[in-house]
Structures are given as C-alpha cells and as structure tokens.
Amino acid sequence: MDTDENQSEVYRRWDDGFLVRQMKSEEVRQVIKWFESNGDGARSIDVEVAFDMRGDNDGFCIGELNGEMIASVVVTQLADDLKYASYLYIDERYRKMGFAGRMIAVAHDIIDRCNWIGIVGINSLDHAQSMFEKVGYKSAYKAIIYKGTVPADVDQEFGTDIRQVKLLIWAYCHVA
C-alpha cells in the first residue's frame, strides 16, 4: 500500500491510470449523490452513518481514473463470519470496462489481508448477475421489491395499491 498526495491510502494502482484508495470523509457525499441519482436515496444515507461510526475508513473505497473519482465500494463487517460489500458504483461513462471487477478484487484484497474467514455477501440488480458469478459469487436468493400499501379491506376485484418497483435484486455469497 502507498499513500497519495492527499494522505489517502492507495490499495492498488493499474498502468491505465486507475487506482483504488481509501474514501475520504468529504467523498461520502458524492457516493450518496450517485445512489440518489439511481433512485436508491433511502439506502444511500447509510454509508454516511457507517463511515462516521468506524474508527478508520479501511474498506471504504474510491476508484479514480486519472484523478477523477468514478467508482466506489464499501466492505463492512456484519457479524464475526459475515461481511457485506455494498455501494458498488461505476460512473455510467466507464461501465462495461472492467472497473467493477477491479473494485471487487480490491475489496477481496482488503478482506484477505486481515486473514478473515467467512462469507461475503453482496446485493445486485438483475443486469449485473453474470458479473458477480464471474468473480466467484454464488446466488443465495432473489427478491422482488414492492412499494405501496395494502388496505385492510382489499378489494379483490380491483387489486391493491402495491406496485413492483424493481424487477429483481439478487443476493450473492462468496466464501473468503
């Protein structure tokens, strides 16, 4: 590991100008903006709470390409034998170029250097299913997300007030 000019630990560098480093506190807001723009604003604030609660920011990662922040991933421990990788984001201009795989590889490097053994979980939308399978994740379950309420006196003839929001969310597990 080395340190860049702003004193943020660099986890890994590539020859094409891409690097993954520790997230800084002022960058958490950008990660929140990314997730809010994807319609996931309710969950996005969790990253700020998690970042503030940690004594260090190890596992909170930013991907930069030639100095521009284009990616994120966060690895947090949920239980003694369970870690969760979340907030995986790649700027739309750089998708399908291998950066997500690099971010996941660095997340695994962070986990491995702690000599930790357990399960790493990650959620994914349906379109990213094959990417996670390529890097060794196995599908644990799929879920459909709904929004709305069902009144106590549901009228079976006219349906309910619930609408499907996202088609599928997959949960994946990887044994570290």
N, C-alpha and C positions, 0 to 999 in steps of 0.2 A: 504494500500500500504506500502511496505517496500523498503529498498534500499540494493542492493548487495554490495560486496566489491569494485566494481569499480564505485560506486555512480550513478548507473542507476536505476531508479525507477522500482520496480518489481510490475507488475499489479496483477499477480496471480501465485500461486505455486500448483503443484499436488504432491501427495505422490510417484508417479513413477519417480520423478526426473525432470519432465518437468516444465518449468516456462516460462512466457511471461513477458517481460520487455521492457522499452524504448530502442529504437535504438540509438546507439552512432554514431557520425559523421564518424568514421573510418569503421563502418559496412555497410554504404551505398554502398561502392564499392562492397562488397560481394553480396548484393541484385542485383546490376546491373549485376554482373557476372552470377548469377542464371538466370536472364531473357535473357541475351545474349546467354547463352547456350541452351535456349529453342527457339531460333530464334526470340526473341522479343527485339532485341537490339535497334531498333529505339525508342521504348517507354521507355526503361529502364533508360535512362539518365534523364527523367522527375523526377524520385524520388530524384535525387541529387539536382535538381533545387528547388523542393518543400521543401526539408529538409533545404536547405540554406535560403530560403525565410521565413521560420517560425521563430517566436521568441522563441518558445520552440519546443521540439520534442514529445509532447504529441500526441498520435495517430500513431506514427511511432514505430512499434512493432517488436521485435525479439523473436522467440521461441527457447529456449535452452533445450536440453536433456542432463542431467548430465554434464553441462558445454560446450557442443558442440552446436554451432549455426546451427539449422536445419530448421527454418521457419521464415517467415516474413508476415506482413500485414500492410497496411498503410490506415489510415482513414483521409480524408481531407474534408473540407467544400467547396462546390462549389457555394452555394447560401444560403440565410437565411434559407430555408426549404429543402435543399438538401445536403447530404453528400455522399461521394463516397469511398467505400472500394476497395482498389486495392493492387497490389503487393503481393497477397496471394500466397505464395510459401511454399511447403513442400519438403524437400530433398527426392529424389526418394526412398531411403532406408527405409523411415518412412511413406510412403503413405499408405492409407487404414488402418490406425491405430488410427484414431480419432483426430489427431493433427490439421487438418484443422478446424474441428468443434470447437475445443478449441480456436483456433486463432480468429475465427469469434465471439465466445462468449465473448472474451476479448474486441474485437472491439466494440461490443454492450455495454459492461460494461462502456467503455470509453465514449461512446455517452450518455448513461443513466445517468452517474454521473454529466453531465452538465445540466440535466433537459431539454434537447433539444427535440423538437418535429418536425418531418418532415419525409422525405423519404431518405432511404439509398439505393444507387444503387451499383451494382457490376457486372462486366462482367465475363463471364465464357465460357470456351470451352465446347463443346457438352458433353464430357465424364463426366463432373462434375455437370451436370444439376441436377441430383437427390440429390446430397449432399446439394445444396443450397435450394432446395424445402423442405428438411427435417428440416432445421433450420428456416423456415418461409418465405423464399423469394418466390415471385411470378414472373413468366416470364413476361417481359414487351415487348420484341421483340427479334427476331433473325436476324442475318445478315450474309452474306457471304462476305468474304474478297477476293478481286482480286488484282492481281499485273500485271503491264504492261501498255501499251498504245494502244489506238485505233487510227490509222492514219485517217486523214480526208477523204481519198479516200479508205474506207474499201471495200475490195473485198468480196462480199457476198458468192462467190463460194468457196473461200479458208479460210474463217473465219477471225479471228482477232489475235492480238498478246497478248491477255489477258489470264492469267492462274489463275485458282482458287488456292489460297494459303492455306487457312484453310477452313474446311467444314462449321463450324458454330461458331458463337460467340453469346452467349445469354446474354441479359441484364436482370438483376433481380432487383426487388424493394422490400423493406421491410419498413413498416411504423414503426417508432420508437415512 
